[in-house]
Amino acid sequence: MPHFPRLLTALALAASLGTPLRAETEDAGAYLAARVAEARNDFKAATAWYGKAILSDGGDARLLEGAVLAEIGSGDFPLAIEAAGRLKALGGEPNQVAEVALLADQAQREDYAAILAGIEAGSPLGDLVTRLVGAWAKVGEGKMSEALAAFDDITKTKGFEAFGYYHKALALASVGDFEGADEILSGRAAGPIFVMRRGIFAHAEILSQLERNADALALLDRSFGTEPDPLVDALRRRLEAGEPVPFQTVRTARDGIAEVFYSVGTALNRDADPVYTLLHLRVASYLRPDHSVLFFYRGIVQEQSKDWAPAEADFRKALSLNPTQPQVLNYLGYGLVDRGEKLDEALGMIRKAVAGDPEKGYIIDSLAWALFKLGRYDEALEPMEKASLLEPVDPIVTDHLGDVYWMVGRKLEARFQWRRALSFEPTE
């Protein structure tokens, strides 16, 4: 693709012109190219094309809306915020994605008064996100009574209960009320609530702060069992040593707002458009750049959106924060294998993943498939058969077993396994 000025240059030039150019000067070709790139979730290309189009008409709301989405998608928040500000200055109906960018800017600057003013004026961010962010903004202003009342109000809305209780517990812990936080997360306050993996870690930190390391260890055992897990094992070692583990899940109201976007984005990951999830995780990482499980989930979303380059970067960032995490090692290694890239490195990652979690069939399948891709069919046979025993009705694992059988000359068995894979009614 030819080189075009970055969006910031286009925005600066448009701003210097003072008034929008005539509509007929719009670069229709650049706009169409931007939309095509956007449809493919190629946000880097989209930003370049939108930048070229904005040079022709810096006052076109469609171009600015697209530019905001593309810049958030590519993780460039300063440019997204610049474009969102120009779009808002044009007036008209609030744009949801632009409001996300502006909110991220306000939270990053810890301007909680501006956040609350925006909510009061009418937020297009959706009821759950708006109410959770508003409650955290009250925490940021030091108005804990109002914040807790806001969280309580969220718990009374059907479908929002777990979000309200979880974030209320985090808010209490963030100001040192670990007893109150434990009452909620233990289920004593309002009955059991579902929390994701990150919530269990938060509860363990809270119990440690209450000098209840034994209870924290019991929580980890109940939640994760005894299978190897580098993150769980690291926390378990600190608790067993009697160390008071600090509460780091949410340290400030800004962290709390990051947690809103993370928890909503990951909770809706299976049901929402991947771009929707990606935008939420982009905001979370902008506000909380040290959030490692975040990089992993965002990488998955980008991989599912067929945007491999940033997905690989996120997986590698997650590994730099936690180099022995089997799921991350497996996902990145398998992704590289499936693309036929860096196969030796990928094989090493997957071997490390298998060592960390030796009874997960899908990880052993990755090892066998890496060996298959390298043409080492005889070596692939034993792990592939083991993976099939551990995942007996998985169509992908069964299909892979057929492929391995075919390449080692066991063609009758290969056809049988392929028919079995089809019998599991796999997706296309």
N, C-alpha and C positions, 0 to 999 in steps of 0.2 A: 504494500500500500504506500502511496506517496506520502511524503512528510508534510504534515500540516501544523500550524501553530497550536500550542496547547490551549485549552479552554480559557485559562486565566488571561492569556493575551487577548483573546477574542472579547472576553467580558470587559477588560480594561478599555479596549478600543471602543466598544459599544457605549460604555459609560462616558467616555470623553466626547462622544458625538452629541450627547445631551438628549436628543430626540430619536425615536426609532426611524430607521430608513423606510422608504416606501416599500409596500408589500411586494410589488412586482420585482424588487431587487433580490428577493430571497433566493438562495442557492438551492433549488429544488433537488438537484442531483445529490448534494451533500446530505440534505434532509432524508431523502429516501435511503441512501447508503447507511445513515445513522440508524434508521428504523430497522433495516435488515440486520445490522450488527446487533442491535438491541434484541431482536427476536431470537437471535442465536445465542443470547447471553454473552456476547463478546463485548464486554463493557469497555475495554481499552480502545478497541476500534471505534466504538460508538462515541467515546469522548472526543476523539480526533475529528470525526465527521460533524458532530454537533458544533465543535469549535469553529470549523470552517463555515458552517451555515450561519452561526451567530455573527460572524464577521459581516455577513450580508444584511442581517436584520437582527440587531441586538434587543429589539423590543417585542419579539414574537414569543408569546407565552408557551406555545407548543415546543419551541426549541429549548427554552429554559427548563421546562418540565422534563424533557428528555435528558437534558444535560445533567440535571440534579440526580436522576435515577442512575445514569451511567457512571457518574463520579462516585456515588455511594457504592454502587456495584463493584467498582474497581478499587474502592477503599481510599479515595482521595477526598477526605472531608473538607479541607480548606476550600477547594474548588467547588464542592457541592454546596457549601455554606454561602459562598459568594454568589453562585447562580440562584440559590434559594432566596437570598436577600433581594436580588434584582426582580425575581418573579413576584415576590410579595409586594414590592413597590409598585408593580403594575396594577394592583388592585384585583378585583374579581373574586371568584370563589376560591377559598383556601385549597391548596394542593397538598394531599396527604404526604407524599414523599418529601416535598419541600419543607413541610412542617416538621418532619422527622429530622431533617438536616439542621434546621434552626433550633430544635429542642436539644439535639446533641451538642450544638455549640453552647447553648445556655448552661447545660449540665456540666460540660467541660470547664466552663468559667465559674461554675457554682453560683450562677445568677438565679437563685431559686425564686426570687420575687418576679422575675421575668417569666419563668415557667408558669407560676401560678396565675399571672396576669393573662398569659396566652390561653390557659385552660378556662379562665373566667370568660374570656371573649368568645370561646367556642372552639374546641379542638376537634380536628378531623381524624385523630389517631386511633379511634376505636375506644369503646367504653372501658374495657379492661385495662389497656395500657394507660389511658388517660387518668383513670382513677388511681392506679398504682403509682404512677409518676407523681401525681398530685400529692399523695400521702407522703412519699419520700421527700418531696420538696418542702413539706411541712417539717419533716425531720431536719432538713438542712437549715431551716430558719429557726430551729430550736423550739418549735411549738409541738412538743411531744404529745400533749393531751389531744390536740387537734389531729395529729398524725394517727395516733392509735384509734381515735374515733373513726377516722377515714378508713383504716384497715378493717375495723369491725364492720363498717357499713358494706365493704366489699364481700366479707364472709357471708352476708345475708342474701347475696345474689346467687341464684341457682347457676351452677356451672363455674362460679368464680371462687367457691369456698376455699379450696386448697391453696389457691394463689394468695388469698387474703390472709389466711393463717400463717402460711410460710413466710410471707414478707413481713408480717407483724412480728414474728419470732426473730427474724433477722434484724429488724429495726430495734427491738428491745436489746438484743445482744450487742448491737453496734454502739449502744450508749451504756453498756455494762450491766444491764439487767439480765443476767444469765439465768437466774431462777425463773423469771417470767418466760424467757425463751424456751427453757426446758419444759415448763408446764404445757406449752403449746405443742412442741415437737414430740413429747412423750405421749401425747393423747389425753393427758389428764384434764386439760382445760376444756376441750370440746370433742373428745373422741379422737380416734386415729385419723391422721391425714396422710395422703400419699405425697411423698417427696421423691425427687429423682436422686441419683447417685450423689450429686453435689450437696443436696440437703442432708444426707446422712453424714457426710464429712463435716458439715457445719454443726450438726448436733453433737458429733464426737468432740469437736473443738470446745463447744459450750460445756459439755460434761467435764472435760479436762479443766476448764477454768473454774468449775465448781469443786475441784479436787476429787473428782469421781472417775479417775482413769480406769478403774476396774469396770465400771458401768459402760464407759466408752468402748472398751475392748469387747465387752459382751454385745454391744450394739453392732460393732463391726462383724463379729462372728455370726450374729443372727442375719445380718443383711447380705454379707458376701461369702459366708462359708469359709472353708479353709483352702480353696484353690488359690494358687499363686496369683498375686496381683501387685505389681510394684508400688503403686500409690497406696493401696491399703496396707501393704507390708511395711512401707516406710512409716506410715502413721502409727501402725501397731507397735513398731520397735520403740518409737518415742514414748508411747503410752506405757509400755512395759518397763521402760527405764525410769518411770516416775516423773517424766518431764511435764511441766505445765505447758501444754500446747496452746499457743495464742489463737484467739479468734480472728481469722483473716478472711473469711468468706465475704463479709461486707464490713468495711472499716469506716466508711463515710456515706453520706447521702448520695454522693456521686456514684460510689460503688453500688448503692442500692438501686439507682436508676439503671445502671449497667445490668444488674441482675434481673430487672424487669424485662429488658429486651432479650436477655439470654434465656430466662425461664419460659417466657411466652413463645419465643422463636423455636426452642427445642421441643416444647410440649406440643406445638402444632406442626412439627416437621413432617409427620407422615400424611397429614391431611391438607396442608397448605401448598400453594405454589412454591417451588424452591426459591424463586426470586424473593418472595415475601419473607421466607425464613432467612435468606442471605442478608437482606436489609437489616433485620433485627440483630443478627449476629455481627454485622459490620458496626452497628452502633455500640453494641456491648464491647467489642474489642477496641473501639476508639476511646471509650470511657475507661476501660480496664485492660490495658495492653498486656498485663501479666497473667491473664486468664487462660491457662493451658488447655482443659477439656473443650473450651470455646474454640480454639484453633482447629481441634479435631473435628468438631461438629460442622464448623464452617467449611472445612475442607471437603467433608462428605457432601454438603449441599452444592458446592461448586462442582464437584465431580459428577453429581447427578445432573447438574445443569450443563454438562459436557464442556466445562471450562477448566481444563486440566492444569494449565500453568499455575494459576493462583491456588488451585487445590493442592498441588504438590508443594507449593511454598508454605501453605498452612500446615500440612502434615509434617513437613520438615521443622517448622517452628515448634509444633507440639512436641516433636522428638527432642528438640534442643532443650526444652523445659523438662522433659521426662523421657530419657533415652531408652528405657527398657519396657515401655508400655506395650504389651502384646497387641492390643487392638490397633493402635496407631501403626506399629511396625507391619502388621499384617495388611492393613488397608492400603498403606503406601506401597508396600512390596507387591501386593497383588495388582494394584493399579498399574505399576510399572511393567509387570509381567504381561498383563492383558494388552498393554500398548506395545509390547515388544521393545521396551526401552531399558537400558541400564540393567540388563538381566543379571549380571553377576552381583551387583550391589543389591538388587531386589531379592535374590536368593539368600544372601547373607541376612537381610532384614527378616525374612520369613523364618529362617532357621532360628534366629534369636526369639521370634514370636512363639515358635513351637516350644522352645526351651522354657519360656516363661509361662506357657499355658498348654501343656502337652496333651490334654484330653479334649480340646476343642476341635471338632471335626472340620469346621470350615477353615481353620487355620492350617490344619494338616493338608487339606485340599489345596490350599494356596502353595504349600511347599511342593506337593506333587505336580501341580500345574506349572510351577516355575521350572522344575526339572524337565517336564514335557516340552516346554517352550525352548529349552536349551538343547533339545534333541536327545536327552538322556533318559530314554524311555524305560529301560530296564530298572534304573534307579527310581523312576517315578512310580513303579508298580506297587511296591510295598506300602508307601505312605498313602497312595490312592485307595488301596483296598482297606486300609485302616480308617481313612476318612469316611468311606462308604459305610463301614460298620458303625461309626459314631453318628453318621447322618444318613440313616437308611432310606428315608423318603424325600431327600432333597434332590430336586430334578437336576440342578447344576452339577452337584457332586456325582450323581449317577451318570450324567452325560459325559463328564470328564473321565469317569472310570471306563466307559465304553471306548472313548478315544484312546486311552492308554492300552487297553486290551487290543484294539485294532493295530496299533503301531508295534506291538510285540508279537503279532501274528495270531492272536487268539480271536479270530474274526467272528466265530459263532457266538462267543460270550459277549463280544462287543455289540453285536446286533441285539442280543437279549437285553443288555443294559440300556441301550438307546430306546428300545421299546418300553422298558420300565420307566425311563425318564419321561417319555410322552404320557404314560399312564398317570403320572402325577399332575397332569394338566398344568404344565408350566406356562408362564406368560410368553408372548412372542419373543 
